[in-house]
Amino acid sequence: MAGTALAALLMATAAAVYAKPYSWSGEYLSAMGRTALQNGKPNLLGSVFFNASLISCGLLCFWYFLLRLRYGN
């Protein structure tokens, strides 16, 4: 549960530091992962937070299924 909260927090932080006001309904989610926007504005910090949220989700899923395989249920 803590991993899910961490991923959501990192995603929200990535949206907050996005180089321009991020629109959840107007842009693709993966746009936050770009290091530079289409207009050339840098977005390195937002990209780092976005990628950290994806990595934490992946590690969380891996750990969950590893434990399920090892211990069952």
ABEGO torsion letter per residue (X at the ends): XAAAAAAAAAAAAAAAABABBBBAAABBAAAAABABBAAGBBAAAAAAAAAAAAAAAAAAAAAAAAAAAAAEX
